[in-house]
Amino acid sequence: MPILDLKYRAVRSITRSLTASLSAEDQMIQSCPEASPVKWHQAHTTWFFETFVLRPFLRDYKPFREEFHRLFNSYYISLGEGILEKKLRASFSRPSLDEVLAFRAHVDREMERLLADSMDEEASRRILLGLNHEQQHQELALTDIKHAFFSNPLRPSYEEAALDSDSGRTIPELRWHSVQGGLIEVGHPVTAEDPMNFCFDNETPRHKIYLEPLQIANRLVTCREYLEFMSDDAYMRPEFWLADGWEMVKLADSEAPLYWERDTGDETGWRVFTLRGWHGLSCLLDTPVCHISFFEADAFARWRGCRLPTEAEWEFVASQELRVGNLLDTGRLHPATATGEGVTQLFGDCWEWTASPYTGYPGYKPLPGALGEYNGKFMSAQMVLRGGSCVTPADHVRATYRNFFQPVTRWQFTGIRLAV
């Protein structure tokens, strides 16, 4: 299938470009248990193609190294016990980065052989799943290296060039978009006619849901608006916080989003660490606030007398808008100031916390076999996020896409859209 071959080459090439500036030492770092080394991301995404595509579908395939079958398994227990703890992924220096890259080259050559011949439908479906899986890890690699560089006392930059200034750009006033409500459908409409019409299993089945009338904000909450929340001593006021959120704030002694640091040299008193190094908050005041937990997003909404939208409300609004925005393809690597009329920033800039817990849709069935562990096993104690971020590949997002993280998560590009 020529289209699938082209997409395979494109996705793998983007991974190479995103990691090209990182040294072998950079790619060994794992600065928190939730993150993974960039070297591991490259190996694991390659393991996925070897395990789920080449081994079952390429008759004479010879694995690169049998030990990799266990070493780079993330959480697929049905493939064998003895999976290494996630927090230990940076504890082994071997295989070297060169050997991981050789592993990738080996699998790419064998995938070329497979893609050159006609394939059955299941093989094609798994390849497309593997490509979307790799795009998820492209985003994770960037968020993980940002956290790693922030944890380094030298605070190195992923990109040397500073952010383009948004100062002087007129930001739309926060306005409300009215939604009439009623009976709607959400979830991905699966069509067998288009084999490239991909979705993850957790986006199905499409189903009906009733929406009460609501209003949703035309843009994301900005750093300026969040600074007002902080200036009102909201981190010290338990009336705005869910119980677990209040415990998180006290335990971590939080007073600001992740990557904000006090700086007397900036007129706001703060500076922000980005993938392009430090920037004074005064230069970013009208950009979306990011790297906040669900608890912080919820507390801010309560402070404003608002709430977070449900994922169904968000999807209904987003499904009527173009899938464009500040995504990985822009190269900015940080949220940008809102522009335009109507409901903006639905795609890109920040993943938007919703008020919805991550559970299966009515009638949800995970994929058969080990691939059923991809999404379904995590439907507990997680919250849904929507829309993609500034480091999400543009062709990876859609209105039905359901991301999910634990409510304490802050190292992802996570932000706030209000609703009432």
Solvent accessible surface area in square Angstrom, and as a share of the most:
residue,aa,sasa,rsa
1,M,75,0.33
2,P,107,0.67
3,I,108,0.55
4,L,2,0.01
5,D,32,0.17
6,L,122,0.61
7,K,38,0.16
8,Y,4,0.02
9,R,120,0.44
10,A,52,0.40
11,V,4,0.02
12,R,2,0.01
13,S,49,0.31
14,I,63,0.32
15,T,10,0.06
16,R,123,0.45
17,S,74,0.48
18,L,24,0.12
19,T,12,0.07
20,A,84,0.65
21,S,85,0.55
22,L,17,0.08
23,S,49,0.31
24,A,50,0.39
25,E,129,0.58
26,D,32,0.16
27,Q,6,0.03
28,M,50,0.22
29,I,58,0.29
30,Q,30,0.13
31,S,37,0.24
32,C,22,0.13
33,P,78,0.49
34,E,91,0.41
35,A,1,0.01
36,S,4,0.03
37,P,1,0.01
38,V,3,0.02
39,K,9,0.04
40,W,7,0.03
41,H,8,0.04
42,Q,3,0.01
43,A,0,0.00
44,H,2,0.01
45,T,3,0.02
46,T,0,0.00
47,W,0,0.00
48,F,0,0.00
49,F,0,0.00
50,E,0,0.00
51,T,12,0.07
52,F,9,0.04
53,V,0,0.00
54,L,0,0.00
55,R,80,0.29
56,P,72,0.45
57,F,57,0.24
58,L,20,0.10
59,R,243,0.89
60,D,84,0.44
61,Y,22,0.08
62,K,147,0.62
63,P,39,0.25
64,F,60,0.25
65,R,88,0.32
66,E,107,0.48
67,E,100,0.45
68,F,1,0.00
69,H,53,0.24
70,R,125,0.46
71,L,32,0.16
72,F,1,0.01
73,N,10,0.05
74,S,13,0.08
75,Y,66,0.25
76,Y,0,0.00
77,I,90,0.46
78,S,81,0.52
79,L,55,0.27
80,G,35,0.34
81,E,141,0.63
82,G,40,0.39
83,I,42,0.21
84,L,49,0.24
85,E,100,0.45
86,K,87,0.37
87,K,117,0.50
88,L,74,0.37
89,R,20,0.07
90,A,29,0.22
91,S,82,0.53
92,F,38,0.16
93,S,73,0.47
94,R,190,0.69
95,P,5,0.03
96,S,45,0.29
97,L,26,0.13
98,D,110,0.57
99,E,47,0.21
100,V,0,0.00
101,L,75,0.37
102,A,43,0.34
103,F,0,0.00
104,R,10,0.03
105,A,41,0.32
106,H,32,0.14
107,V,0,0.00
108,D,25,0.13
109,R,140,0.51
110,E,26,0.12
111,M,0,0.00
112,E,77,0.34
113,R,102,0.37
114,L,12,0.06
115,L,8,0.04
116,A,85,0.66
117,D,97,0.50
118,S,114,0.73
119,M,42,0.19
120,D,81,0.42
121,E,153,0.69
122,E,56,0.25
123,A,1,0.01
124,S,16,0.11
125,R,80,0.29
126,R,54,0.20
127,I,0,0.00
128,L,8,0.04
129,L,6,0.03
130,G,0,0.00
131,L,0,0.00
132,N,6,0.03
133,H,7,0.03
134,E,1,0.00
135,Q,3,0.01
136,Q,47,0.21
137,H,22,0.10
138,Q,4,0.02
139,E,10,0.04
140,L,43,0.21
141,A,11,0.08
142,L,3,0.01
143,T,0,0.00
144,D,6,0.03
145,I,4,0.02
146,K,1,0.00
147,H,29,0.13
148,A,5,0.04
149,F,11,0.04
150,F,36,0.15
151,S,59,0.38
152,N,46,0.24
153,P,129,0.81
154,L,154,0.77
155,R,65,0.24
156,P,43,0.27
157,S,31,0.20
158,Y,21,0.08
159,E,66,0.30
160,E,149,0.67
161,A,64,0.49
162,A,69,0.53
163,L,17,0.09
164,D,117,0.61
165,S,80,0.51
166,D,13,0.07
167,S,85,0.55
168,G,86,0.82
169,R,110,0.40
170,T,123,0.72
171,I,39,0.20
172,P,27,0.17
173,E,114,0.51
174,L,27,0.13
175,R,143,0.52
176,W,89,0.31
177,H,77,0.34
178,S,77,0.50
179,V,9,0.05
180,Q,163,0.73
181,G,22,0.21
182,G,19,0.19
183,L,118,0.59
184,I,17,0.09
185,E,80,0.36
186,V,4,0.02
187,G,0,0.00
188,H,18,0.08
189,P,68,0.43
190,V,100,0.58
191,T,60,0.35
192,A,101,0.78
193,E,152,0.68
194,D,70,0.36
195,P,84,0.53
196,M,50,0.22
197,N,50,0.25
198,F,30,0.12
199,C,23,0.14
200,F,8,0.03
201,D,16,0.08
202,N,3,0.01
203,E,0,0.00
204,T,26,0.15
205,P,50,0.31
206,R,101,0.37
207,H,30,0.14
208,K,125,0.53
209,I,62,0.31
210,Y,134,0.51
211,L,9,0.04
212,E,117,0.53
213,P,92,0.58
214,L,10,0.05
215,Q,69,0.31
216,I,0,0.00
217,A,0,0.00
218,N,13,0.07
219,R,12,0.04
220,L,1,0.00
221,V,0,0.00
222,T,5,0.03
223,C,7,0.04
224,R,107,0.39
225,E,21,0.09
226,Y,0,0.00
227,L,34,0.17
228,E,89,0.40
229,F,0,0.00
230,M,22,0.10
231,S,85,0.55
232,D,62,0.32
233,D,86,0.45
234,A,0,0.00
235,Y,11,0.04
236,M,146,0.65
237,R,78,0.28
238,P,73,0.46
239,E,109,0.49
240,F,25,0.11
241,W,18,0.06
242,L,65,0.32
243,A,82,0.64
244,D,99,0.51
245,G,0,0.00
246,W,53,0.18
247,E,98,0.44
248,M,29,0.13
249,V,8,0.04
250,K,111,0.47
251,L,165,0.82
252,A,67,0.52
253,D,121,0.63
254,S,15,0.09
255,E,80,0.36
256,A,7,0.06
257,P,3,0.02
258,L,32,0.16
259,Y,3,0.01
260,W,23,0.08
261,E,52,0.23
262,R,149,0.54
263,D,41,0.21
264,T,145,0.85
265,G,74,0.71
266,D,20,0.10
267,E,157,0.70
268,T,31,0.18
269,G,23,0.23
270,W,16,0.05
271,R,71,0.26
272,V,7,0.04
273,F,2,0.01
274,T,0,0.00
275,L,2,0.01
276,R,42,0.15
277,G,8,0.07
278,W,63,0.22
279,H,27,0.12
280,G,19,0.19
281,L,0,0.00
282,S,36,0.23
283,C,69,0.41
284,L,7,0.03
285,L,22,0.11
286,D,35,0.18
287,T,0,0.00
288,P,2,0.01
289,V,0,0.00
290,C,9,0.05
291,H,3,0.01
292,I,0,0.00
293,S,0,0.00
294,F,15,0.06
295,F,14,0.06
296,E,0,0.00
297,A,0,0.00
298,D,18,0.09
299,A,0,0.00
300,F,0,0.00
301,A,0,0.00
302,R,112,0.41
303,W,54,0.19
304,R,87,0.32
305,G,64,0.62
306,C,24,0.14
307,R,86,0.31
308,L,3,0.02
309,P,0,0.00
310,T,46,0.27
311,E,16,0.07
312,A,8,0.07
313,E,13,0.06
314,W,0,0.00
315,E,4,0.02
316,F,60,0.25
317,V,5,0.03
318,A,1,0.00
319,S,69,0.44
320,Q,120,0.54
321,E,71,0.32
322,L,144,0.72
323,R,121,0.44
324,V,103,0.59
325,G,37,0.36
326,N,18,0.09
327,L,4,0.02
328,L,19,0.09
329,D,102,0.53
330,T,81,0.47
331,G,31,0.30
332,R,34,0.12
333,L,9,0.04
334,H,3,0.02
335,P,0,0.00
336,A,14,0.11
337,T,7,0.04
338,A,2,0.02
339,T,78,0.45
340,G,49,0.47
341,E,166,0.74
342,G,51,0.49
343,V,11,0.07
344,T,19,0.11
345,Q,21,0.09
346,L,6,0.03
347,F,4,0.02
348,G,0,0.00
349,D,6,0.03
350,C,0,0.00
351,W,3,0.01
352,E,0,0.00
353,W,0,0.00
354,T,0,0.00
355,A,47,0.36
356,S,15,0.09
357,P,80,0.50
358,Y,2,0.01
359,T,71,0.41
360,G,31,0.30
361,Y,19,0.07
362,P,94,0.59
363,G,63,0.60
364,Y,36,0.14
365,K,166,0.70
366,P,70,0.44
367,L,42,0.21
368,P,111,0.70
369,G,67,0.64
370,A,16,0.12
371,L,4,0.02
372,G,13,0.12
373,E,26,0.12
374,Y,11,0.04
375,N,6,0.03
376,G,20,0.19
377,K,84,0.36
378,F,57,0.24
379,M,40,0.18
380,S,79,0.51
381,A,83,0.64
382,Q,24,0.11
383,M,26,0.12
384,V,0,0.00
385,L,0,0.00
386,R,1,0.00
387,G,2,0.02
388,G,0,0.00
389,S,0,0.00
390,C,0,0.00
391,V,0,0.00
392,T,0,0.00
393,P,4,0.03
394,A,34,0.26
395,D,83,0.43
396,H,1,0.01
397,V,1,0.01
398,R,27,0.10
399,A,17,0.13
400,T,13,0.07
401,Y,7,0.03
402,R,7,0.03
403,N,24,0.12
404,F,37,0.15
405,F,34,0.14
406,Q,98,0.43
407,P,29,0.18
408,V,74,0.43
409,T,13,0.07
410,R,47,0.17
411,W,22,0.08
412,Q,2,0.01
413,F,0,0.00
414,T,0,0.00
415,G,0,0.00
416,I,0,0.00
417,R,0,0.00
418,L,0,0.00
419,A,0,0.00
420,V,65,0.37
